[in-house]
């Protein structure tokens, strides 16, 4: 199993994965939102061309993805942050080291973006199934929590 940066040939897997992640039980608050594949295509293209970071874990085929986008901070327009948006591991690869390797590589790549002064910092968000992961072992600190309202 290895982890690599996504390229243009990974777009179908990215779109498929966003669709799969979206209907998971812990994402039920957004089940009525219709996904727009042309938007996901544009987002993917932006992210792999400097507007973010997408990593793909693969064995004989793609088995997971971790993605984030770069945007300016609310505190200053010239302070850019890599905002984590998605982590997904195919069901048969969960509870293996695949997720750990994907998060570790994402963290390493994000730290490189900081060293290159492309971003000031980076975030990592987890949803219900991943609440018990100790993100401090990747040098993240818990700074805020997020609650969702609506149906």
Order of alpha helices (4+ residues) and beta strands (2+ residues): beta-alpha-alpha-beta-beta-beta-alpha-beta
